[in-house]
Structures are given as C-alpha cells and as structure tokens.
Amino acid sequence: MNNFVSAHAGFISILLVTAIGVNGIFVDKDILASWYWLLQGFLIAGYLWVEYLRYKKDSLSVEERFKKYLLDFENWEESEENNWHYKLDPSFIFEETGEDVWEVEGGENWVRAATNPRAFVKPMQIRHNHTVISKFVCIYFDEMRYIIPAPKVTGMIGSGEKWYYSLCAEDFDFYLLPILTNRTISEIVETGKFSSRGGRVPVVIFSSEQEKSRFEVFLTQRPIEDNDLTSFPSRPNDPYIKDIDKKVISYSRVVLQRLAEFRELVNE
C-alpha cells in the first residue's frame, strides 16, 4: 500500500487537494456542519500522509529505493526471461547485462552438490531508467532451474580445502533473492534454502554481519577436525565433480551443522 501511494504520490495529492477545494466551496457548512468538518479533516490528513510518503521517497537514494522495492517482490513483473521491472514504478529494472553466459569450471564448489552439478555464470544488473546502478555476478545451477547471486568464499579457516560459501542478508545482492526465488528474505534466512527441490545446497545464509562475525569466533572455538568430515557421495564418474569440490562440500556441510549448534546456543 505505502509503495503504491509513494509511486503515485503526485497524482493522489492533486486528487486530494481538488477534493479539499470542492468540499470547501460547494458543501454547505451550515446544513452539514459535522459531516463537512469530518470530511475536510479526513482529506487534509490523507493529503499530509501522502506528502509525508513522498518526502520519505524523495529523501532515499536510488539504491535505497531499489532495496525497498526489492522487498516487495510480488510487485515485480518478468516482462521476458530474466528481465524484471517494478510494476509500481517501471523505471526500476533488474535484467541481464547482455553479456554471454559462461560455464563454471573452477570455483563455486558448492554448485556440485546440486542435483545436476553443471552450472553457469550469468552477469545481471539493476537499472534506473537508462542509468545502470550496479552489476552482479549470478550463478545459474541445477539444470538452469535456479539463479542466485554468487556466494562469497568465507572462512578460509585452517589449511587445505577448509572454506565454505556464504550470503549475508545485509548485502545488497541478497535483496535480489526474493525475485529470483519467489520467496521472502525471512523464509530464506530461516530455512537456509533457495528452493525445496534437491534439498539444501551447502551455502551458509547469515542473517547479519554480526551473526557472521560471532559465528566465525564460535568456529574457532569448535574447530572442524578431519574426523568430523564425511565423504560427499557424488557420482564417481561425473566429470564436473573434482576432488577439491568433494572436500569443500564435505567441509561446508559440517559448517552448516556448526551453525545450527551456534544458533541453538544463542537462542537458549
């Protein structure tokens, strides 16, 4: 509701000012005194509310307005594949950059845990009118069914293949997930899943930078030892899954278990 009013504040303000004027000129104050003042008060309050929303909107930067609109993911419309615009303000656009998609060959080890381990890199961007605000690297995975902002390599704790991938709910690119997955941010943070198909890929979802920092301290206190790891049950002849992928995925799965333990302790 607020987003709709903000997007059409100018037109709504004109209507309210016109209604206030019509009410003041044509309504007989002596005959309908109580109704006149009630209606006039209602119209003035409505006008002030709309102007307040317009002020809030105009005081936000384009990036902040983007984040606000991205949370309202149900009002984004996909005009063509992987190209969206915000229905309440079509000048805000999330789209492909037009660059070629290329296959993930090294890195992004987490994608090999999906039902189909093949994955692709797709550059995306957000645009306001003709101005590109920011570009993002996104990953197409699981037979091109899902696309998410590229998770960040995190931790690098210890030696060997001991790192994992994460996304943080405070980062700008995280706000793209509701559009890409058709799920709310709170649902993604709570479940740690981008979809129900194929279970959970081993990407850690942090609710905030503070949680991430505190968890990293916890992980140094509860370090992951080699005997904590279990072999990732990949298909032995799959050309996309390398030994490094198996090790990182095995480590990442234990990291997810540790995160569950950490949250239980925090919530006690």
Secondary structure, DSSP 8 states (H G I E B T S, - for coil): -HHHHHHTHHHHHHHHHHHHHHHHHHS-TTTSHHHHHHHHHHHHHHHHHHHHHHHHHHHS-HHHHHHHHHH-GGGEEEEETTEEEETTSTTEEEEE-S---EE--SS-GGGGGSSS--EEEEEEEEEETTEEEEEEEEEEETTTTEEEE--EEE---SSSS--EEEEETTSGGGGGHHHHHSS-HHHHHHH--S-STTS--SEEEES-HHHHHHHHHHHHHS---GGG-------TT-TT--HHHHHHHHHHHHHHHHHHHHHHHHH-
